Amino acid sequence: MSMLPVAPESQSAGRRLTAAQFQQLAAVPAEAEWFANLDNPRTRRAYRIDLHDFMGFAGIQRPEEFRVVTRAHVLAWRKTLETRALSGATIRRKLAALSSLFEYLCEQNAVDFNPVKGAKRPRVDSHEGRTPALGDHQARALLDAPDPGTLKGLRDRALLSVLLYHGLRREELCRLKVRDIHARRGVPHLRVHGKGDKTRYLPLHPGTAERVHAYVEVAGHGEQPNAALFQRARGGSGNAITPDGVYKVVLAYAARVKIAIDGFGVHSLRATAATNALEHEADIAKVQEWLGHANIATTRLYDHRRHRPEDSPTFKVTY
């Protein structure tokens, strides 16, 4: 899949496309247009892998060959995926990537129908892929783990607080700038740049506000609106911490406070925030908006209220 060709940079404000450039852009396959319109780099990377998987299976060499794909091709590919012992969620994602392409081709009148429609997708166990959440005592231990006597410790205390009290994805945290903390109706808010370039505004937790203020005051970039809020601890370059850096920070402190949970990662802090909010009677629709979920079904994966140990009949039995 090739990306859209890039026209030469304009030499003047009034410059227009040449005839050759116009013909080049007009000849771009709809398949390439669809791929170019995927804004999120993680989605683009995942979909590229999934579509290359299908192209390899079907022997597709050129984008326009997608137009002769039938449902039989899709069903045969699905069967092959099942024999590779892939999880149901992975197979569903691969089929979703292919379906997304064909939906776009239908809109562009490049094909008559979407051959993925009607191809049954595997059920996903409601527990499959569920990110583990921390208990309250584990969350408190993690919040208090960094040393407040060092700049790195101050940064990490603020970073962990943003994750645990606001449910951000790690990429969202890395994109925060100083100017993204601002008042709305007199209340400090976080402006979060989420998936698909969607922006949401979250009231800033008072405890988090204190930690962030303590960090930027010592770090010295609190008066620089365009500076990254959370910066790398070493080098003094002012560069934002990376998603991989956040991962290492979280796992290091988790090890320090002896959190040993299968599947634990940075996303577990998002799951913890969502689970905690729901357990304290937050409206699930508001939690969906708070997390930036496009579908409320995703939010429901974090709803553990029916599975709380303390609510078990075990603790109602008396003799």
Disulfide bonds with the S-S distance in Angstrom:
none
